[in-house]
Amino acid sequence: MQFPRLDSKAILAPMAGITNLPFRILCRRYGAAAVFTEMASADALVMKSAKSFKFARTDLREKPIGLQLFGSNAVNLAEAAQMMQHDFDFVDINMGCSVAKVIKQGAGVYLMKDPDKAAKIILKVADSIDIPLTVKIRSGFDRINAAEIARIAEDNGAAAVTVHPRTAAQGFSGKADWSIIRQVKENVSIPVIGNGDIRDPYDAERMLKETGCDYVMVGRAAIGNPFIFMQINEYLDKGTFTEQKHPDRGSDFRRYLELVKSFDMISFNDIRVKAQQFTKYIDDSCRLRKLIGQQDNVRDIKKLMNTIV
Ligand SMILES: Cc1cc2nc3c(=O)[nH]c(=O)nc-3n(C[C@H](O)[C@H](O)[C@H](O)COP(=O)(O)O)c2cc1C
């Protein structure tokens, strides 16, 4: 199954606690080429855990959308993928997460330690679904083997591979080594999605040029800043891009709130944290964030967000 040709180049990264359904819709409105859910546990989905179904909630407005699954049990990963595929455009297996809780289960980047197991999982999941399968990897677990795992992914039915070129031990520290994305690109013929340290449209263009990757994936730079997708698209298209006016951050936050309400997904903590994130880079951001952190109701947070000039 082939990876679809996307309309633009920059994809929203899966980010637990950040990329919920309303946020993903905002990113798509600003031109993200595709989006991914936060990682959902395949084991929990198979056990019909209500919490995991929340992560897998989707809506037509966010298409193309990938469901990201984590787990280490090939049967459960395949069953979860098969069960959920109807609402999604692709399924992604998380072979990149380096969080202790995930690694302890033998999942995430831990799977890169065992290429045979990784191969079996990819084959089983790819064979169980009628939509493309993608795999998200790091440089490696304790040795760099991204190119080997990417090749294995392709040979076992993956339609695309995303590379975040840091090892498990690196976590998010140090610099992402983009030369590994290039190595992967040279080693496979499926589309390669490059990821890691894209902070602005210049970085996006540079990654595309330096690595030859087909798409780029943006994570942290999109937090509180879905507008970055429009900027990247403009820059790749015309060589210039629009700066977002600060009050428009407030408007984006209000749109986020409307979406949250429309999906009945109101969580005060999430709203407060998102408000703080949407103030990133604006003048007076520190003071505003602190004030937002002191609020205990949405109305007052909205009032503060309306003061952005
Ligand atoms: C808060 C947070 C949550 C994340 N959650 C996931 C996740 O659920 N699945 C995943 O594959 N990667 C996850 N990541 C990793 C990102 O998808 C991405 O690979 C990483 O942040 C590097 O890209 P960036 O430099 O653009 O942020 C997460 C990253 C952050 C910062």
PDBQT file of the ligand as one rigid body, heavy atoms in Angstrom, charges set to zero:
ROOT
HETATM    1  C1  LIG A 401       5.650  16.645  24.516  1.00  0.00    +0.000 C 
HETATM    2  C2  LIG A 401       6.084  15.647  23.479  1.00  0.00    +0.000 A 
HETATM    3  C3  LIG A 401       5.349  14.500  23.287  1.00  0.00    +0.000 A 
HETATM    4  C4  LIG A 401       5.740  13.563  22.312  1.00  0.00    +0.000 A 
HETATM    5  N1  LIG A 401       4.969  12.466  22.090  1.00  0.00    +0.000 NA
HETATM    6  C5  LIG A 401       5.289  11.617  21.075  1.00  0.00    +0.000 A 
HETATM    7  C6  LIG A 401       4.414  10.556  20.719  1.00  0.00    +0.000 A 
HETATM    8  O1  LIG A 401       3.332  10.364  21.292  1.00  0.00    +0.000 OA
HETATM    9  N2  LIG A 401       4.818   9.747  19.695  1.00  0.00    +0.000 N 
HETATM   10  C7  LIG A 401       5.990   9.944  19.004  1.00  0.00    +0.000 A 
HETATM   11  O2  LIG A 401       6.305   9.193  18.076  1.00  0.00    +0.000 OA
HETATM   12  N3  LIG A 401       6.803  10.968  19.308  1.00  0.00    +0.000 NA
HETATM   13  C8  LIG A 401       6.468  11.811  20.299  1.00  0.00    +0.000 A 
HETATM   14  N4  LIG A 401       7.258  12.890  20.548  1.00  0.00    +0.000 N 
HETATM   15  C9  LIG A 401       8.437  13.140  19.675  1.00  0.00    +0.000 C 
HETATM   16  C10 LIG A 401       8.057  14.056  18.500  1.00  0.00    +0.000 C 
HETATM   17  O3  LIG A 401       7.105  13.439  17.669  1.00  0.00    +0.000 OA
HETATM   18  C11 LIG A 401       9.291  14.412  17.671  1.00  0.00    +0.000 C 
HETATM   19  O4  LIG A 401       9.849  13.241  17.154  1.00  0.00    +0.000 OA
HETATM   20  C12 LIG A 401      10.362  15.144  18.481  1.00  0.00    +0.000 C 
HETATM   21  O5  LIG A 401       9.779  16.138  19.302  1.00  0.00    +0.000 OA
HETATM   22  C13 LIG A 401      11.435  15.763  17.576  1.00  0.00    +0.000 C 
HETATM   23  O6  LIG A 401      10.859  16.710  16.716  1.00  0.00    +0.000 OA
HETATM   24  P1  LIG A 401      10.943  18.315  17.011  1.00  0.00    +0.000 P 
HETATM   25  O7  LIG A 401      12.424  18.650  17.150  1.00  0.00    +0.000 OA
HETATM   26  O8  LIG A 401      10.314  18.947  15.827  1.00  0.00    +0.000 OA
HETATM   27  O9  LIG A 401      10.238  18.568  18.298  1.00  0.00    +0.000 OA
HETATM   28  C14 LIG A 401       6.900  13.800  21.532  1.00  0.00    +0.000 A 
HETATM   29  C15 LIG A 401       7.628  14.979  21.736  1.00  0.00    +0.000 A 
HETATM   30  C16 LIG A 401       7.233  15.904  22.689  1.00  0.00    +0.000 A 
HETATM   31  C17 LIG A 401       8.035  17.168  22.865  1.00  0.00    +0.000 C 
ENDROOT
TORSDOF 0
